[in-house]
Amino acid sequence: MDARSTRGLLDINRRAQYDVLMRTTLTLETDVATRLKSLMKKRKLTLKEAVNKALRCGLLAVEQEQPEGTFRVAPHDGGFMPGIDPTKLGQVADELETEEYLRIVQSTR
């Protein structure tokens, strides 16, 4: 083989080489295997051809899927209970922290 005829082949000595052709083990569920066998018989395909065709069709369908719908949030009034001033929430937090501190200090005595 000359250099031109080996282009695109995997070579253990060339670490940068990558090719999309690969062998892999694929475990199929029973219903999928049955449908693939039917497709192979009907269209006179090899297992490889049937799997590649099914994957291409399935991937195309997944890639073209549209979102089911726009997510919308239903707004609601997030107002405060009567008697709570939203401009003084920092002060309320300080008071609650002070009360908690005093409770802890008194319980340790």
Summary of the structure (lengths in Angstrom):
residues: 109
radius of gyration: 33.4
end to end distance: 90.9
largest distance: 91.0
contacts: 143
relative contact order: 0.04
helix: 49%
strand: 0%
